């Protein structure tokens, strides 16, 4: 099997999107605008939490619709790909899409918890001998600052590897949802 070069893939993508560039860009921008229009930073905390939740749910559902549009284009169904696909996520089991997102977040949670614990341990062990006044005035010995920075970078790289593994392992679940909408979430997640 011969692999396609980047140039060939780029040419095929341009060809597939020919005649649909405007609508593709408009749908992508509209998804961002709708999603982030609910994120208002100067509201009270409860209202901010509710609007953030609404924004997250809309983002998940609209992204399923956007994936549906691009999937149609990639699969040669360019004629049937249109603007209404943006809202396909509301028709194609929005509850399943949200549940798949929550499962993904749940799988990221252990790594995030370990990341935070390791950072706290690093902070406390690195700066245990530094006085409070030195910390307040950023008068930290260079050797301790270097140890902290190197430790932070190592921990961050480990967390990035973990997050990439989870995303690569479960990143295609929305495509499976689009291809097999009647499958239960447990089957899609496998």
N, C-alpha and C positions, 0 to 999 in steps of 0.2 A: 504494500500500500504506500503510495507516494503522498507525502504531506504537501499541502498548499503553502506557498510562500505568503508572507505578510502582504506583499503587493497584490497577489491574486485574491486574498481574502478582502482586502480593502476595495478592490475593483468590484467584486461580487456584492459587497455591502452597498457601494454607491449605486450599482445597477438595481439592486433590490429596492432601494429608497427613491429611485428616480420617479418623479411625479408625486412623491409623498413627503418631501423634505419639509415643506411648510407646515403641514399638519403634524408631523412628528415633532418638530421644534415647538409648535404651539401647545401640543399636548404635554410635552415635558415641562414647559414653562408654567402652564396652567396647573399642573400637579404641584409644583413648588409653591406657586402663589396661593392656591387653596389650602395647602398644608400649613404654610407658615403665616397665613392671615389670622389664624387663631392664636398664634404665639405673641401675646402682648406682654411686654416686660413691666409695665407700670400699673398692674392691677394687684389687688390683694391676693394673698397666698392661696386661699381656697379657690377663688375664681381662676387664678393662674394654673392651679393643679387641674381643674376641670377642663380649661381650654387646652392645656397640654395633652390631656388624655384624648380629647376630641381630635386634636391635631394628629396624634399618633395613630388613632383608629382610621381617620381619613387617609393618612399617608399609606397605611397598609393596604386599604381597599383600592385606592386610586392606583397604587403601584401594580396591583394585580391586573387592573384594566390596561395600564400602560404596557405591561408584559404581554398581555393578550394581543394588543395592537402590533407590537414588534415581532411577536411569534408568528402572526399571520403573514407579515411581510417576509420574514425569513423562510417560511414554508411555501412560498409561492402563491399565497392567497391575497396578493396585493389589492385586487379588485374589491374584496370583502372587508379590507382593513379601512375603517373610517373613524371619525371623531367620537362616535358613540361608544367605541370600544373602551374609552377612558373610564366609563361608568360600568363596564362589564363586571368589575369586582363586586358591585352591589347585587348582581344577579347570580354570580357564580359562588355561592356559599360564602358570604363574607365572614360568617362565624368561623368557618374552617381556616380562612386566611389569618384571622386574628389568633386563633388557637395555635396555628403553626408558628406565628411570630412569637407567641408566649413560650412555646416549647424551645424555640431557638434561644430566647433570653434565659430560660431556665437552665439550658445546657451551658450557657456562658457564666452563669452565677457562681459555680464552684471555683472556676479559675479567677473570677473577679474577687471573690472572697479571699482566696489565697494571695492574690496580688496585693490587696489592701493590708492583709496581715504581715506579709513580708516587708512592705514599705514601712509599716509602723515599727516592726522589729528593727529594721535598718536605721530608722530615725532615732529610736531610743538607744540603740547600742552605739551609734556614731556620736550622738550629741549628749550622752549621759554625763560626760565630764565637763561639758561647757556650761557655764553659769547662765542664768536667766538674762542678766544684763548684757552678756556677750551676744546672746541670741537676738535680743531686741535691737541691738545696734550693729548687727551683722559683723561682729568682731570674732568670726570663727576661724580657728587655725586652718591654714591652707591644706594641711594633710588630712584633717577630718572632712573638710569640704570635698576634697578629691575622692576620698573613700566613699562618701555619700553619693557623689555624682556617678562614680563607676558602678556602685551597687544599684543605684536607681536605673541606670541604663541596662544592666544585666537583667534585672527583674522585669523591666519594661519589654525587653526583647523576648523573654520567656513568655510573658503574657500575650504578646503579639503573635508568637507562634501558636499558642493555644487558641486564640481567637480566630486566627486564619484556618486552623485545622477544623474548628467547629463550623465556620462559614463555608469552607470547601466541602465538608461532609454533608451539610444540610442546606446548602445554598440553592439547590435546585428544587426544593419542595414546592415552590409556587408554580413552577413549570409542570410538575406532576399534578398539582391541583387543577391546572388548566387543561391538561391532557386527560385526566381521569377525575372529573369533578364528583363522581358518585362514590369514589373510594372513601372509606373512613379515614380519619386523620391518622390513626395508628398504622394503617397500611401505607399511607403517603410518607410518613415519617421514617419508615424502615429503611 
